[in-house]
């Protein structure tokens, strides 16, 4: 099977590229730099808003859409328009299956720019039977949002958490996410929508304390009202202070407490 991965240099994309190549798949990677760490296979320079290079399409069986522009409302519009254009181009080129990485944050409950954008793209793709919607939870690994949270949890002696961190978080390891994605790419009739996260939720508080404990750090948790945290994050953004999360992340997290997504993951055989 030949797999085309758009947005291949990011946290999930780079793991998926390396995992798929290790499983013997032919992988074609598209990203802005034209380079994916730890992968020496076929790569093309590409960015959202550009058509998929024709030279990358030969023999592609499945395409995975991971690219996203995080630059506010302008980035959201670009992401939506460019993703839909790429989907249409790939369908016209005869790619038999496409996998769009959405988010647990997508849905009628969405409050964040990220969640609303993903949900809008989902609605546009709903008519295409050859497109699979994937909604991962918080991806555990050495990068992404979790990687930033882990870094700060292991550095600070006192960690302020919204409402004490009692909110629930759906999680999945990046390794499991890669395995599940390749399963969707290869199976004859995959689900149209795959909610990829562990059936058992984790509280934000426990998630933070567990990752700190792995490094033998035991910080105190300071409960702070959510709205006060959001105000502080917005001020930090104005001052361009580096923090592991932003106000949009927290708005999405709070809205996610109303999400109705149910995990579609099955227990792995050992």
C-alpha positions as CSV (number, residue, x, y, z in Angstrom):
1,X,0.0,0.0,0.0
2,X,1.2,3.5,-0.8
3,X,0.4,6.1,1.8
4,X,0.4,9.9,1.2
5,X,0.7,12.0,4.3
6,X,0.0,15.7,4.2
7,X,1.5,17.7,7.1
8,X,4.1,15.0,7.6
9,X,6.7,16.9,9.7
10,X,4.5,17.6,12.7
11,X,4.3,15.6,15.9
12,X,1.7,13.1,14.7
13,X,2.7,13.2,11.1
14,X,6.4,12.4,11.7
15,X,5.5,9.5,14.0
16,X,3.0,8.1,11.4
17,X,5.6,8.4,8.6
18,X,8.2,6.5,10.5
19,X,5.7,3.9,11.8
20,X,4.2,3.2,8.3
21,X,7.7,2.9,6.7
22,X,8.8,0.5,9.5
23,X,5.7,-1.6,8.6
24,X,6.8,-1.9,5.0
25,X,4.4,0.6,3.5
26,X,5.5,2.9,0.7
27,X,5.2,6.4,2.2
28,X,5.1,9.7,0.4
29,X,5.5,12.7,2.8
30,X,4.4,16.3,2.1
31,X,5.5,19.2,4.4
32,X,6.7,22.7,4.3
33,X,10.4,21.9,4.8
34,X,10.4,18.9,2.5
35,X,12.1,16.9,5.3
36,X,10.8,14.5,8.0
37,X,13.1,13.6,10.9
38,X,14.2,10.0,10.8
39,X,12.7,9.3,7.3
40,X,14.8,9.2,4.1
41,X,12.0,8.2,1.7
42,X,10.1,10.3,-0.8
43,X,9.2,13.8,0.4
44,X,7.9,16.9,-1.3
45,X,7.8,20.5,-0.3
46,X,4.2,21.5,0.2
47,X,2.0,23.8,2.3
48,X,-1.7,24.4,2.9
49,X,-3.1,26.5,0.1
50,X,-1.0,24.8,-2.6
51,X,-2.2,21.9,-4.8
52,X,-0.8,18.5,-4.0
53,X,2.2,17.9,-6.3
54,X,1.2,15.7,-9.2
55,X,4.4,13.8,-9.0
56,X,3.5,12.6,-5.5
57,X,0.2,11.1,-6.5
58,X,1.3,8.1,-8.5
59,X,-0.1,4.8,-7.1
60,X,-1.4,6.4,-3.9
61,X,-4.0,4.2,-2.2
62,X,-4.7,6.3,0.9
63,X,-4.1,9.9,1.8
64,X,-3.9,11.2,5.4
65,X,-4.7,14.9,6.1
66,X,-2.9,16.2,9.1
67,X,-2.0,19.8,8.0
68,X,-3.5,22.7,10.0
69,X,-2.7,26.4,10.2
70,X,-3.0,27.7,13.8
71,X,-2.7,31.4,13.1
72,X,-6.1,32.4,14.4
73,X,-9.2,33.0,12.2
74,X,-7.1,33.6,9.1
75,X,-5.4,30.2,9.6
76,X,-8.8,28.6,10.2
77,X,-10.2,29.8,6.9
78,X,-7.0,28.7,5.1
79,X,-7.2,25.3,6.7
80,X,-10.8,24.7,5.8
81,X,-10.5,25.9,2.2
82,X,-7.2,24.2,1.5
83,X,-8.2,20.9,3.0
84,X,-11.4,20.7,1.0
85,X,-9.5,21.6,-2.2
86,X,-6.9,18.9,-1.5
87,X,-9.6,16.3,-0.9
88,X,-11.3,17.2,-4.2
89,X,-8.0,17.0,-6.1
90,X,-7.1,13.6,-4.6
91,X,-10.6,12.2,-5.3
92,X,-10.2,13.4,-9.0
93,X,-6.8,11.7,-9.1
94,X,-8.3,8.4,-8.1
95,X,-7.1,8.0,-4.5
96,X,-9.4,5.4,-3.2
97,X,-9.5,6.5,0.5
98,X,-8.7,9.6,2.5
99,X,-8.4,10.0,6.2
100,X,-9.1,13.4,7.7
101,X,-7.7,14.1,11.2
102,X,-10.4,16.0,13.0
103,X,-10.4,16.3,16.8
104,X,-12.3,15.4,20.0
105,X,-13.0,19.1,20.1
106,X,-15.0,19.0,16.9
107,X,-18.8,18.9,17.2
108,X,-21.8,21.0,18.1
109,X,-20.2,21.7,21.5
110,X,-17.1,23.3,19.9
111,X,-16.1,26.7,21.3
112,X,-12.4,27.0,20.3
113,X,-11.3,28.2,16.8
114,X,-9.6,24.8,16.4
115,X,-12.7,22.8,17.3
116,X,-15.1,24.9,15.2
117,X,-12.8,24.6,12.1
118,X,-12.5,20.9,12.4
119,X,-16.3,20.6,12.8
120,X,-16.9,22.8,9.7
121,X,-14.6,20.6,7.6
122,X,-16.3,17.4,8.9
123,X,-19.7,18.8,7.7
124,X,-18.3,19.5,4.3
125,X,-16.8,16.0,4.0
126,X,-19.9,14.1,5.3
127,X,-21.1,13.5,1.7
128,X,-18.0,11.6,0.7
129,X,-18.1,7.9,1.5
130,X,-14.4,7.5,0.7
131,X,-13.3,9.9,3.5
132,X,-12.9,8.6,7.0
133,X,-13.1,11.1,9.9
134,X,-10.7,10.5,12.8
135,X,-11.2,12.2,16.1
136,X,-8.2,11.5,18.4
137,X,-8.1,12.5,22.0
138,X,-5.1,14.2,23.6
139,X,-2.1,12.4,22.0
140,X,0.5,11.3,24.5
141,X,4.1,11.4,23.4
142,X,7.2,13.5,23.0
143,X,5.5,16.4,21.3
144,X,2.3,18.3,20.6
145,X,0.2,19.8,23.3
146,X,0.8,17.0,25.8
147,X,4.6,17.4,25.3
148,X,4.3,21.0,26.3
149,X,2.2,20.2,29.3
150,X,4.6,17.5,30.4
151,X,7.6,19.8,30.1
152,X,6.0,22.4,32.4
153,X,4.6,19.8,34.8
154,X,8.2,18.5,35.4
155,X,9.6,22.0,35.8
156,X,7.2,23.9,38.1
157,X,6.9,23.3,41.9
158,X,3.3,24.8,41.8
159,X,1.0,24.2,38.9
160,X,-2.2,26.3,38.5
161,X,-5.0,24.2,37.0
162,X,-8.5,25.4,35.9
163,X,-11.0,24.3,38.6
164,X,-8.3,22.2,40.2
165,X,-8.0,20.0,37.1
166,X,-11.2,18.0,37.7
167,X,-12.1,18.2,34.0
168,X,-11.9,14.9,32.0
169,X,-9.4,14.4,29.2
170,X,-9.6,11.7,26.5
171,X,-6.1,10.3,25.7
172,X,-4.3,8.0,23.3
173,X,-0.6,7.2,22.9
174,X,0.9,8.3,19.6
175,X,2.0,4.7,19.0
176,X,-1.5,3.4,19.3
177,X,-2.8,6.2,17.2
178,X,-0.4,5.3,14.4
179,X,-1.5,1.6,14.6
180,X,-5.2,2.5,14.5
181,X,-4.7,4.9,11.5
182,X,-2.9,2.3,9.4
183,X,-5.7,-0.1,10.2
184,X,-8.2,2.4,8.9
185,X,-6.1,2.9,5.8
186,X,-5.9,-0.8,5.0
187,X,-9.2,-2.4,6.0
188,X,-11.8,-3.1,3.4
189,X,-14.7,-1.2,5.0
190,X,-13.6,1.1,7.8
191,X,-16.0,3.1,10.0
192,X,-16.9,6.5,8.4
193,X,-16.0,8.1,11.8
194,X,-13.4,6.7,14.2
195,X,-13.1,8.2,17.7
196,X,-9.6,7.2,18.7
197,X,-9.0,7.5,22.4
198,X,-9.0,5.2,25.5
199,X,-12.5,4.4,26.7
200,X,-11.6,5.5,30.2
201,X,-11.2,9.2,30.7
202,X,-8.4,10.8,32.8
203,X,-8.7,13.9,34.9
204,X,-6.4,16.8,33.9
205,X,-5.1,16.8,37.5
206,X,-4.1,13.2,37.4
207,X,-2.6,13.5,34.0
208,X,-0.4,16.3,35.1
209,X,0.6,14.7,38.4
210,X,1.4,11.3,36.7
211,X,3.6,12.8,34.0
212,X,5.5,14.8,36.7
213,X,5.9,11.7,38.9
214,X,7.5,9.8,35.9
215,X,10.4,12.3,36.3
216,X,10.2,12.0,40.1
217,X,8.7,15.4,40.5
218,X,5.8,16.0,42.8
219,X,4.4,19.5,42.3
220,X,1.5,21.1,44.2
221,X,-1.7,21.8,42.3
222,X,-3.3,25.3,42.7
223,X,-7.0,25.3,41.8
224,X,-7.9,28.5,39.9
225,X,-11.3,29.4,38.4
226,X,-11.4,28.6,34.7
227,X,-12.5,32.1,33.6
228,X,-9.6,33.6,35.6
229,X,-7.2,31.2,33.8
230,X,-8.6,32.2,30.4
231,X,-8.1,35.9,31.2
232,X,-4.5,35.2,32.3
233,X,-3.8,33.2,29.2
234,X,-5.1,36.0,27.0
235,X,-3.0,38.5,28.8
236,X,0.0,36.2,28.3
237,X,-0.7,36.0,24.6
238,X,-0.8,39.8,24.3
239,X,2.6,40.0,26.1
240,X,3.8,37.1,24.0
241,X,4.8,35.1,27.0
242,X,5.6,31.4,26.2
243,X,3.1,29.1,28.0
244,X,2.3,25.4,27.3
245,X,-1.4,26.2,26.5
246,X,-3.3,29.2,25.2
247,X,-6.8,30.6,25.8
248,X,-8.2,28.7,22.7
249,X,-6.8,25.4,24.1
250,X,-8.5,26.0,27.4
251,X,-11.8,27.1,25.8
252,X,-11.8,23.9,23.8
253,X,-11.0,21.8,26.9
254,X,-13.9,23.3,28.9
255,X,-16.3,22.8,26.0
256,X,-15.1,19.2,25.6
257,X,-16.7,18.4,28.9
258,X,-20.0,18.5,27.0
259,X,-18.8,16.3,24.1
260,X,-20.8,13.2,23.2
261,X,-18.1,11.3,21.3
262,X,-17.8,7.6,22.2
263,X,-14.5,5.7,21.7
264,X,-14.5,3.3,18.8
265,X,-11.2,1.6,19.9
266,X,-11.3,-2.1,20.4
267,X,-9.1,-3.9,22.9
268,X,-5.8,-5.0,21.3
269,X,-5.0,-8.6,21.2
270,X,-1.8,-9.5,23.0
